[in-house]
């Protein structure tokens, strides 16, 4: 008998073979069933952290519809475990799987602050906003211990260089002192990712992220501290959180969000199978409806890779979502808001005696 058991505290419900690996291990079904009967997990849930030593840390973003030109990721893989995360596929390039490996094997770049400072001191570098968390969250749980992101922010402040942040972790409150100093010179903007107002939805969809209550509190505290903050409802998933667009926009506007953005879920690469298995284990009665509506947004497929269309979707379901956001913006964000960070204060020779001449 096939037994399925939801793995609590994780998004992905299984290990996924790395598509680039010729050899892999297969676990026998009878062993998995035995573990389930005994009330045990066949997967050891402890997260491991692996230090890496990159030679560069600032990445140029070539995708034309991402909204950033440069990104910086102090961590690869993300313990938050959001089941829909597009970044899961990137873990395969490190030799790991996009499933449970992505959220349990975290690559740590402890030399990121030194590499960033080297970049900002380069004579060829021209100031342009660098986004923290272009791939994985810079405030995921291990940041509380290592503090790499805080060190990065200190360097941005030292050189008066603009920085953007996107996160779904309330840990960012720890760095309000640095963020406030950056905000005084219009050097920082924060985007909080909030996908639902319902804690149960958050718990199964984004298992190790900050609670909705803490994220709304964070939004309010950042704005009260003078840090310009907006919200991304990303992704919108039909029949999971699509009905929350208007109430969520109302709530974040009350908390001080300057604007709201969104993307429609797309299940690229290995994520299609990961998400489908997750639905079977968590929302089996709604699985077919949800997958059907996602396909409606992407011309009959779970994914669309066409730039300019892949994140906004197409078709009736996508149009309905778009109309809901149009209404929400007119109702709750009448003034509109666009971020233009200051690139004129950048001081590349902060500690260089050449600056004296």
PyMOL commands that set and color helices and strands:
alter all, ss='L'
color gray80, all
select helices_A, chain A and resi 29-37+86-94+100-104+112-120+143-146+148-158+170-184+199-205+212-224+242-254+271-282+284-296+316-332+353-356
alter helices_A, ss='H'
color red, helices_A
select strands_A, chain A and resi 48-51+58-60+70-72+75-76+105-108+130-132+163-167+188-193+229-236+260-264
alter strands_A, ss='S'
color yellow, strands_A
deselect
rebuild
show_as cartoon
